[in-house]
């Protein structure tokens, strides 16, 4: 639902994704205005099972207050699991201290502390694992995998991160890899300075991990033509697709 990085643009909102698995829905990151984006993109509020927050930089979490509040106004009563770094705990506590009175559901915050890849949720047809990323503050990626022995579909979400050798093993054989490409190769120095990835970093990871497809996003506001990002990635990994806000990808086989 959002493909911008720190600075939102007229045609790009900040990071937010909705993942549907056999009728169950999961929200990944809550950039500013996510509640409006959910309505615009027809994401069913009452079918959201859990929320996964990669880190607490504003472009990934500024929308969580509106999201949690709107969820209550929509009439949710079932508890909502929220997974994220420990620093997210005080943010949720602040929300509850000012706007939690009368909230009709319980927020079940589950802090992430792993130093390697670990399973954090097993629910029906799905297993979710989390793993640390390299972004200067505590940041996590997520791997969603179907629970079936043959032709299982998987999706990895690698949010803000510099390149790290462990990642290719943690997402080995993934069906679809989402990876940030904040910077084109011309700004490789900026990527290193801010613990982000270039197009080449994302494409190399997809190749090394044996991913089937690579989706890219989290574009810098300095380069607004996403075809440039896609083109650079495809020089290394041809099955690359530059996401636009509102794009829907079907991972089914």
C-alpha contacts under 8 A as a table, 3 or more apart, distances in Angstrom:
res1	aa1	res2	aa2	distance
1	X	13	X	7.25
1	X	15	X	7.16
1	X	16	X	5.24
1	X	17	X	5.26
1	X	18	X	7.26
1	X	34	X	7.86
1	X	37	X	6.39
1	X	38	X	7.73
1	X	41	X	7.56
1	X	245	X	5.03
1	X	246	X	5.01
1	X	247	X	7.28
2	X	12	X	6.06
2	X	13	X	4.38
2	X	14	X	4.71
2	X	15	X	4.56
2	X	16	X	5.03
2	X	17	X	6.91
2	X	31	X	7.31
2	X	218	X	7.97
2	X	244	X	7.68
2	X	245	X	5.12
2	X	246	X	7.41
3	X	12	X	5.78
3	X	13	X	6.00
3	X	14	X	5.83
3	X	15	X	5.62
3	X	16	X	7.66
3	X	217	X	5.03
3	X	218	X	4.77
3	X	219	X	6.44
3	X	243	X	6.94
3	X	244	X	6.38
3	X	245	X	5.83
4	X	7	X	6.64
4	X	8	X	5.64
4	X	9	X	7.10
4	X	12	X	5.24
4	X	13	X	5.44
4	X	14	X	4.78
4	X	15	X	6.40
4	X	217	X	7.07
4	X	218	X	4.65
4	X	219	X	5.14
4	X	220	X	6.74
4	X	221	X	7.28
5	X	8	X	6.79
5	X	14	X	5.94
5	X	15	X	6.97
5	X	59	X	6.62
5	X	182	X	6.85
5	X	218	X	4.57
5	X	219	X	5.49
5	X	220	X	5.70
5	X	221	X	7.24
6	X	14	X	7.05
6	X	58	X	7.54
6	X	59	X	5.31
6	X	220	X	7.66
7	X	14	X	7.51
7	X	59	X	7.73
7	X	220	X	7.71
7	X	221	X	6.34
8	X	12	X	5.84
8	X	13	X	5.12
8	X	14	X	5.72
8	X	221	X	7.73
9	X	12	X	4.85
9	X	13	X	6.38
9	X	221	X	7.37
10	X	13	X	7.65
11	X	245	X	7.40
12	X	244	X	7.62
12	X	245	X	6.00
13	X	31	X	7.31
13	X	32	X	7.32
13	X	33	X	7.96
13	X	245	X	7.05
14	X	31	X	4.72
14	X	32	X	6.18
14	X	59	X	5.43
14	X	60	X	6.80
14	X	218	X	7.70
15	X	29	X	6.11
15	X	30	X	6.48
15	X	31	X	4.89
15	X	59	X	6.27
15	X	60	X	5.42
15	X	218	X	6.87
16	X	27	X	7.27
16	X	28	X	5.86
16	X	29	X	4.84
16	X	30	X	5.08
16	X	31	X	5.45
16	X	34	X	6.77
16	X	60	X	7.14
17	X	27	X	5.80
17	X	28	X	5.02
17	X	29	X	6.56
17	X	30	X	7.92
18	X	25	X	6.77
18	X	26	X	5.70
18	X	27	X	4.69
18	X	28	X	6.23
18	X	43	X	7.32
19	X	25	X	5.59
19	X	26	X	5.10
19	X	27	X	6.40
19	X	28	X	7.61
20	X	23	X	6.03
20	X	24	X	5.53
20	X	25	X	4.49
20	X	26	X	6.46
21	X	24	X	5.18
21	X	25	X	6.37
21	X	125	X	7.89
21	X	126	X	7.60
22	X	125	X	7.55
23	X	47	X	7.71
24	X	47	X	5.94
24	X	48	X	6.59
24	X	49	X	6.53
25	X	44	X	7.89
25	X	47	X	5.71
25	X	48	X	4.53
25	X	49	X	5.78
25	X	50	X	7.51
26	X	48	X	5.46
26	X	49	X	5.77
26	X	50	X	5.28
26	X	51	X	5.87
26	X	52	X	7.65
27	X	30	X	7.59
27	X	48	X	7.12
27	X	50	X	6.55
27	X	51	X	4.73
27	X	52	X	6.19
28	X	51	X	5.94
28	X	52	X	4.79
28	X	53	X	6.02
28	X	54	X	7.70
29	X	51	X	7.37
29	X	52	X	5.99
29	X	53	X	4.64
29	X	54	X	6.36
29	X	60	X	5.24
29	X	61	X	6.36
30	X	34	X	5.93
30	X	53	X	7.16
30	X	59	X	7.81
30	X	60	X	5.26
30	X	61	X	4.77
30	X	62	X	6.60
30	X	63	X	5.04
30	X	64	X	5.36
30	X	67	X	7.69
31	X	34	X	5.90
31	X	58	X	7.32
31	X	59	X	5.09
31	X	60	X	4.55
31	X	61	X	5.22
31	X	62	X	5.40
31	X	63	X	4.83
31	X	64	X	7.33
32	X	59	X	6.73
32	X	60	X	7.69
32	X	61	X	7.13
32	X	62	X	4.92
32	X	63	X	3.94
32	X	64	X	7.67
33	X	36	X	5.62
33	X	37	X	6.48
33	X	63	X	5.36
33	X	66	X	7.34
34	X	37	X	4.88
34	X	38	X	6.05
34	X	63	X	5.61
34	X	64	X	7.66
34	X	66	X	7.64
34	X	67	X	6.49
35	X	38	X	5.16
35	X	39	X	6.52
35	X	63	X	7.57
35	X	66	X	6.50
35	X	67	X	5.27
35	X	70	X	6.95
36	X	39	X	5.16
36	X	40	X	6.14
37	X	40	X	4.92
37	X	41	X	5.96
38	X	41	X	5.18
38	X	42	X	5.86
38	X	43	X	4.99
38	X	44	X	7.69
38	X	45	X	7.83
39	X	42	X	5.05
39	X	43	X	6.28
40	X	43	X	7.97
41	X	246	X	6.55
44	X	47	X	5.60
44	X	48	X	7.03
45	X	48	X	5.72
45	X	71	X	6.79
45	X	74	X	7.46
46	X	71	X	7.93
46	X	74	X	7.82
46	X	76	X	6.43
48	X	51	X	7.81
49	X	80	X	6.66
49	X	81	X	7.18
50	X	80	X	5.92
50	X	81	X	4.87
50	X	82	X	5.87
50	X	83	X	7.70
51	X	80	X	7.69
51	X	81	X	6.32
51	X	82	X	4.72
51	X	83	X	6.14
52	X	82	X	5.97
52	X	83	X	4.81
52	X	84	X	6.00
53	X	56	X	7.55
53	X	60	X	7.22
53	X	61	X	7.23
53	X	82	X	7.52
53	X	83	X	6.09
53	X	84	X	4.74
53	X	85	X	7.50
53	X	140	X	7.93
54	X	60	X	7.35
54	X	84	X	6.02
54	X	85	X	7.19
54	X	139	X	5.38
54	X	140	X	4.83
54	X	141	X	6.16
54	X	159	X	6.64
55	X	60	X	6.80
55	X	61	X	7.59
55	X	84	X	6.70
55	X	85	X	6.18
55	X	88	X	7.72
55	X	137	X	7.62
55	X	138	X	6.40
55	X	139	X	4.75
55	X	140	X	6.72
56	X	60	X	6.41
56	X	61	X	5.77
56	X	85	X	7.73
56	X	87	X	7.12
56	X	88	X	6.42
57	X	60	X	5.77
57	X	61	X	6.52
58	X	61	X	5.13
58	X	62	X	4.98
59	X	62	X	6.05
60	X	63	X	7.70
61	X	64	X	5.52
62	X	65	X	7.20
63	X	66	X	5.60
63	X	67	X	6.17
64	X	67	X	4.85
64	X	68	X	5.99
65	X	68	X	5.32
65	X	69	X	6.11
65	X	95	X	6.56
66	X	69	X	5.11
66	X	70	X	5.90
67	X	70	X	5.26
67	X	71	X	6.06
68	X	71	X	5.14
68	X	72	X	6.60
69	X	72	X	5.31
69	X	73	X	6.49
69	X	99	X	7.76
69	X	103	X	7.72
70	X	73	X	4.92
70	X	74	X	6.05
71	X	74	X	5.13
71	X	75	X	6.76
71	X	76	X	5.97
72	X	75	X	5.25
72	X	76	X	5.33
72	X	77	X	7.70
72	X	103	X	5.72
72	X	104	X	5.90
72	X	105	X	6.84
73	X	76	X	7.44
75	X	104	X	7.14
76	X	104	X	6.49
76	X	105	X	6.09
77	X	104	X	5.40
77	X	105	X	4.42
77	X	106	X	7.62
78	X	105	X	5.75
78	X	106	X	7.19
79	X	105	X	5.40
79	X	106	X	4.60
79	X	107	X	5.85
79	X	108	X	6.58
80	X	105	X	7.31
80	X	106	X	6.27
80	X	107	X	5.03
80	X	108	X	5.76
81	X	107	X	6.19
81	X	108	X	4.63
81	X	109	X	5.92
81	X	110	X	6.99
82	X	107	X	7.02
82	X	108	X	6.02
82	X	109	X	4.82
82	X	110	X	5.99
83	X	109	X	6.11
83	X	110	X	4.88
83	X	111	X	5.89
83	X	112	X	6.75
84	X	88	X	6.22
84	X	109	X	7.82
84	X	110	X	6.71
84	X	111	X	5.33
84	X	112	X	5.59
84	X	140	X	7.62
85	X	88	X	5.65
85	X	89	X	7.74
85	X	111	X	5.31
85	X	112	X	5.02
85	X	113	X	6.96
85	X	138	X	6.33
85	X	139	X	6.76
85	X	140	X	7.47
86	X	89	X	5.62
86	X	111	X	4.94
86	X	112	X	6.36
86	X	113	X	7.38
87	X	90	X	6.29
87	X	91	X	7.31
88	X	91	X	5.13
88	X	92	X	6.42
88	X	111	X	7.79
89	X	92	X	5.34
89	X	93	X	6.18
89	X	109	X	6.92
89	X	111	X	7.36
90	X	93	X	4.82
90	X	94	X	6.00
91	X	94	X	5.16
91	X	95	X	6.39
92	X	95	X	5.03
92	X	96	X	6.24
93	X	96	X	5.12
93	X	97	X	6.08
94	X	97	X	5.09
94	X	98	X	6.50
95	X	98	X	5.56
95	X	99	X	5.68
95	X	100	X	6.46
96	X	99	X	5.27
96	X	100	X	3.86
96	X	101	X	7.16
97	X	100	X	5.97
97	X	101	X	7.78
98	X	101	X	7.57
99	X	103	X	7.91
100	X	103	X	5.29
103	X	106	X	7.65
112	X	130	X	7.95
114	X	117	X	7.01
114	X	118	X	6.79
114	X	130	X	7.70
114	X	131	X	6.58
114	X	132	X	6.81
115	X	131	X	6.81
115	X	132	X	5.97
116	X	131	X	5.34
116	X	132	X	6.37
117	X	129	X	6.46
117	X	130	X	5.60
117	X	131	X	4.35
117	X	132	X	7.42
117	X	170	X	6.35
118	X	129	X	5.24
118	X	130	X	5.57
118	X	131	X	6.52
119	X	122	X	7.61
119	X	127	X	7.10
119	X	128	X	5.81
119	X	129	X	4.03
119	X	130	X	6.42
120	X	127	X	7.91
120	X	128	X	5.84
120	X	129	X	5.32
120	X	130	X	6.56
121	X	127	X	5.79
121	X	128	X	5.04
121	X	129	X	6.91
122	X	126	X	5.93
122	X	127	X	4.49
122	X	128	X	6.36
123	X	126	X	5.38
123	X	127	X	6.43
124	X	147	X	7.66
125	X	146	X	5.61
125	X	147	X	4.93
125	X	148	X	7.41
126	X	144	X	6.81
126	X	145	X	5.68
126	X	146	X	4.63
126	X	147	X	5.26
127	X	144	X	5.94
127	X	145	X	5.32
127	X	146	X	6.39
127	X	147	X	6.51
128	X	142	X	6.88
128	X	143	X	5.58
128	X	144	X	4.62
128	X	145	X	6.40
129	X	142	X	5.68
129	X	143	X	5.08
129	X	144	X	6.63
130	X	140	X	6.37
130	X	141	X	5.62
130	X	142	X	4.51
130	X	143	X	6.30
131	X	140	X	5.44
131	X	141	X	5.35
131	X	142	X	6.45
131	X	170	X	7.63
132	X	138	X	7.50
132	X	139	X	5.88
132	X	140	X	4.42
132	X	141	X	6.20
133	X	138	X	7.61
133	X	139	X	5.31
133	X	140	X	5.20
133	X	141	X	6.32
133	X	158	X	7.71
133	X	159	X	7.87
133	X	160	X	7.52
133	X	161	X	5.57
133	X	162	X	7.67
133	X	164	X	7.76
134	X	137	X	7.74
134	X	138	X	7.99
134	X	139	X	6.96
134	X	160	X	7.69
134	X	161	X	4.74
134	X	162	X	5.36
134	X	163	X	7.28
134	X	164	X	6.93
134	X	195	X	6.67
135	X	138	X	7.18
135	X	139	X	6.37
135	X	160	X	6.08
135	X	161	X	4.67
135	X	162	X	6.17
135	X	194	X	7.54
135	X	195	X	4.79
135	X	196	X	6.71
136	X	194	X	7.91
136	X	195	X	6.33
139	X	160	X	7.64
140	X	158	X	7.72
140	X	159	X	7.43
141	X	156	X	7.44
141	X	157	X	5.53
141	X	158	X	4.84
141	X	159	X	6.11
142	X	156	X	5.71
142	X	157	X	5.16
142	X	158	X	6.84
143	X	154	X	7.10
143	X	155	X	5.76
143	X	156	X	4.32
143	X	157	X	6.36
143	X	171	X	7.11
144	X	154	X	5.48
144	X	155	X	5.13
144	X	156	X	6.25
145	X	152	X	6.94
145	X	153	X	6.07
145	X	154	X	4.24
145	X	155	X	6.50
146	X	152	X	5.24
146	X	153	X	5.62
146	X	154	X	6.26
147	X	152	X	6.80
148	X	151	X	7.40
148	X	152	X	5.60
149	X	152	X	6.60
151	X	253	X	7.39
153	X	174	X	7.68
153	X	175	X	5.85
153	X	251	X	6.93
153	X	252	X	6.81
153	X	253	X	7.48
154	X	174	X	5.43
154	X	175	X	5.09
154	X	176	X	6.44
155	X	174	X	6.22
155	X	175	X	6.08
155	X	176	X	4.93
155	X	177	X	5.87
155	X	178	X	7.52
156	X	171	X	6.62
156	X	174	X	6.79
156	X	176	X	6.49
156	X	177	X	4.87
156	X	178	X	5.93
157	X	177	X	6.45
157	X	178	X	4.97
157	X	179	X	6.40
158	X	161	X	7.33
158	X	177	X	7.61
158	X	178	X	5.93
158	X	179	X	4.80
158	X	180	X	6.60
159	X	178	X	7.92
159	X	179	X	6.17
159	X	180	X	5.65
160	X	180	X	6.07
160	X	195	X	7.50
160	X	196	X	5.75
160	X	197	X	7.40
161	X	180	X	7.62
161	X	195	X	5.69
161	X	196	X	4.80
161	X	197	X	6.06
162	X	191	X	7.34
162	X	192	X	6.95
162	X	195	X	4.68
162	X	196	X	4.52
162	X	197	X	5.03
162	X	201	X	7.99
163	X	196	X	7.76
163	X	197	X	6.40
163	X	201	X	6.13
164	X	167	X	5.98
165	X	168	X	6.48
165	X	169	X	7.99
166	X	169	X	5.64
166	X	170	X	6.42
167	X	170	X	5.04
167	X	171	X	6.28
167	X	205	X	7.47
168	X	171	X	5.52
168	X	172	X	5.74
168	X	205	X	5.83
168	X	206	X	7.56
168	X	208	X	5.92
168	X	209	X	4.48
169	X	172	X	4.91
169	X	209	X	6.41
171	X	174	X	5.67
171	X	209	X	6.24
172	X	209	X	4.55
172	X	210	X	6.20
172	X	211	X	7.10
173	X	209	X	5.92
173	X	210	X	4.98
173	X	211	X	5.26
173	X	212	X	7.52
174	X	177	X	6.45
174	X	209	X	7.39
174	X	210	X	7.04
174	X	211	X	4.92
174	X	212	X	6.77
175	X	211	X	5.59
175	X	212	X	4.99
175	X	213	X	6.40
175	X	251	X	7.56
176	X	211	X	6.25
176	X	212	X	5.97
176	X	213	X	4.84
176	X	214	X	5.86
176	X	215	X	7.23
176	X	251	X	7.19
177	X	206	X	6.88
177	X	211	X	6.45
177	X	212	X	7.88
177	X	213	X	6.22
177	X	214	X	4.86
177	X	215	X	6.10
178	X	214	X	5.90
178	X	215	X	4.68
178	X	216	X	5.73
178	X	217	X	7.71
179	X	202	X	5.90
179	X	214	X	7.29
179	X	215	X	6.46
179	X	216	X	5.26
179	X	217	X	6.82
180	X	196	X	7.82
180	X	197	X	6.49
180	X	202	X	7.00
180	X	216	X	5.63
180	X	217	X	5.15
180	X	218	X	5.26
180	X	219	X	7.51
181	X	184	X	7.31
181	X	196	X	7.65
181	X	197	X	5.43
181	X	198	X	5.12
181	X	199	X	5.12
181	X	201	X	7.93
181	X	202	X	6.54
181	X	216	X	6.06
181	X	217	X	5.80
181	X	218	X	5.99
181	X	219	X	6.04
181	X	229	X	7.35
182	X	191	X	7.47
182	X	196	X	6.52
182	X	197	X	6.08
182	X	198	X	6.19
182	X	199	X	7.71
182	X	217	X	7.26
182	X	218	X	5.34
182	X	219	X	4.47
182	X	220	X	5.01
183	X	186	X	7.71
183	X	187	X	5.80
183	X	188	X	6.76
183	X	190	X	7.52
183	X	191	X	6.25
183	X	196	X	7.66
183	X	197	X	6.49
183	X	198	X	4.70
183	X	199	X	6.56
183	X	219	X	6.83
183	X	220	X	6.12
184	X	187	X	5.68
184	X	188	X	6.93
184	X	198	X	5.51
184	X	199	X	5.68
184	X	223	X	7.97
184	X	228	X	7.72
184	X	229	X	6.26
184	X	232	X	7.62
185	X	188	X	5.10
185	X	198	X	5.93
185	X	199	X	6.53
185	X	200	X	7.00
185	X	232	X	7.92
187	X	190	X	5.36
187	X	191	X	6.63
187	X	198	X	7.85
188	X	191	X	5.10
188	X	192	X	6.49
188	X	198	X	6.33
189	X	192	X	5.29
189	X	193	X	6.24
190	X	193	X	4.98
190	X	194	X	6.14
190	X	196	X	7.96
191	X	194	X	5.40
191	X	195	X	5.83
191	X	196	X	4.60
191	X	197	X	5.57
191	X	198	X	6.35
192	X	195	X	5.28
192	X	196	X	6.35
192	X	197	X	7.62
193	X	196	X	7.83
197	X	200	X	7.87
197	X	201	X	5.63
197	X	202	X	6.67
198	X	201	X	5.13
198	X	202	X	6.55
199	X	202	X	5.35
199	X	203	X	6.21
199	X	229	X	6.19
199	X	230	X	7.89
199	X	232	X	6.16
199	X	233	X	5.32
200	X	203	X	5.12
200	X	204	X	5.95
200	X	232	X	7.01
200	X	233	X	5.95
200	X	236	X	7.33
201	X	204	X	5.31
201	X	205	X	6.26
202	X	205	X	5.23
202	X	206	X	6.34
202	X	216	X	7.88
202	X	233	X	7.35
203	X	206	X	5.14
203	X	207	X	6.25
203	X	214	X	7.50
203	X	233	X	5.22
203	X	234	X	7.46
203	X	236	X	5.89
203	X	237	X	5.36
203	X	240	X	7.84
204	X	207	X	5.05
204	X	208	X	6.04
204	X	236	X	6.74
204	X	237	X	7.26
205	X	208	X	5.11
205	X	209	X	5.90
206	X	209	X	5.26
206	X	210	X	6.12
206	X	211	X	5.19
206	X	212	X	7.97
206	X	213	X	7.61
206	X	214	X	6.40
206	X	237	X	7.07
207	X	210	X	5.31
207	X	211	X	6.46
207	X	236	X	7.65
207	X	237	X	6.25
208	X	211	X	7.90
211	X	214	X	7.06
212	X	239	X	7.27
213	X	239	X	5.20
213	X	240	X	6.12
213	X	241	X	7.82
214	X	237	X	7.89
214	X	239	X	6.18
214	X	240	X	4.65
214	X	241	X	6.21
215	X	240	X	5.83
215	X	241	X	4.89
215	X	242	X	5.85
215	X	243	X	6.33
216	X	230	X	7.68
216	X	240	X	7.33
216	X	241	X	6.33
216	X	242	X	5.00
216	X	243	X	5.92
217	X	242	X	6.38
217	X	243	X	5.79
217	X	244	X	7.79
219	X	223	X	7.51
219	X	224	X	7.58
219	X	226	X	7.58
220	X	223	X	5.99
220	X	224	X	7.34
221	X	224	X	5.97
223	X	226	X	7.60
225	X	228	X	5.92
225	X	229	X	7.68
226	X	229	X	5.24
226	X	230	X	6.44
226	X	242	X	6.39
227	X	230	X	5.02
227	X	231	X	5.97
227	X	242	X	7.08
228	X	231	X	5.14
228	X	232	X	6.29
229	X	232	X	5.39
229	X	233	X	6.35
229	X	242	X	7.04
230	X	233	X	5.24
230	X	234	X	6.12
230	X	240	X	6.35
230	X	241	X	6.21
230	X	242	X	5.36
231	X	234	X	5.17
231	X	235	X	6.61
232	X	235	X	5.53
232	X	236	X	7.57
233	X	236	X	5.68
233	X	237	X	5.83
233	X	238	X	7.18
233	X	240	X	6.45
234	X	237	X	4.65
234	X	238	X	4.06
234	X	239	X	6.73
234	X	240	X	5.84
235	X	238	X	6.44
237	X	240	X	6.24
243	X	247	X	6.34
244	X	247	X	5.55
